[in-house]
Amino acid sequence: MLYLRSSNKIAGATAFRGIEGYGQSGKMYDSSLIDLSFDLPMIIEFFDESHNVLSTIEYLQENFNVNQAVSWLAKSHN
């Protein structure tokens, strides 16, 4: 999150951590409020101009174990 704010100047970002889920193996994972499991997915949602988003996704894929990335164009309704 600090990279998104300081280095790439992303306009806005939010991080979500899963509280329960399963993967390809079918094994269930869950967490409590005290102990969040690192086996559960994390979603980082951010928005900005297309060129900033694409360069940030590239950085995250090169420097972290990013298995999936999804992006789409959005329209601001101010």
Contacts in CASP RR format, 6 or more apart in sequence:
PFRMAT RR
TARGET T0000
AUTHOR 0000-0000-0000
METHOD contacts of the structure
MODEL  1
MLYLRSSNKIAGATAFRGIEGYGQSGKMYDSSLIDLSFDLPMIIEFFDES
HNVLSTIEYLQENFNVNQAVSWLAKSHN
1 13 0 8 1.000
1 15 0 8 1.000
1 44 0 8 1.000
3 59 0 8 1.000
4 10 0 8 1.000
4 12 0 8 1.000
4 13 0 8 1.000
4 44 0 8 1.000
4 46 0 8 1.000
4 56 0 8 1.000
5 12 0 8 1.000
5 13 0 8 1.000
8 52 0 8 1.000
8 55 0 8 1.000
8 56 0 8 1.000
8 59 0 8 1.000
9 48 0 8 1.000
9 52 0 8 1.000
10 46 0 8 1.000
10 47 0 8 1.000
10 48 0 8 1.000
10 52 0 8 1.000
10 53 0 8 1.000
10 56 0 8 1.000
11 46 0 8 1.000
11 47 0 8 1.000
11 48 0 8 1.000
11 49 0 8 1.000
11 52 0 8 1.000
12 46 0 8 1.000
12 47 0 8 1.000
12 48 0 8 1.000
13 44 0 8 1.000
13 45 0 8 1.000
13 46 0 8 1.000
13 47 0 8 1.000
14 44 0 8 1.000
14 45 0 8 1.000
14 46 0 8 1.000
15 42 0 8 1.000
15 43 0 8 1.000
15 44 0 8 1.000
15 45 0 8 1.000
16 42 0 8 1.000
16 43 0 8 1.000
16 44 0 8 1.000
16 45 0 8 1.000
17 31 0 8 1.000
17 36 0 8 1.000
17 40 0 8 1.000
17 41 0 8 1.000
17 42 0 8 1.000
17 43 0 8 1.000
18 31 0 8 1.000
18 40 0 8 1.000
18 41 0 8 1.000
18 42 0 8 1.000
18 43 0 8 1.000
19 30 0 8 1.000
19 31 0 8 1.000
19 40 0 8 1.000
20 28 0 8 1.000
20 29 0 8 1.000
20 30 0 8 1.000
20 31 0 8 1.000
20 40 0 8 1.000
21 28 0 8 1.000
21 29 0 8 1.000
21 30 0 8 1.000
21 40 0 8 1.000
21 41 0 8 1.000
22 28 0 8 1.000
22 29 0 8 1.000
29 37 0 8 1.000
29 39 0 8 1.000
29 40 0 8 1.000
30 37 0 8 1.000
30 40 0 8 1.000
31 37 0 8 1.000
31 40 0 8 1.000
44 60 0 8 1.000
46 53 0 8 1.000
46 56 0 8 1.000
47 53 0 8 1.000
47 74 0 8 1.000
48 56 0 8 1.000
50 73 0 8 1.000
53 71 0 8 1.000
54 71 0 8 1.000
57 69 0 8 1.000
57 71 0 8 1.000
60 66 0 8 1.000
60 69 0 8 1.000
61 69 0 8 1.000
END
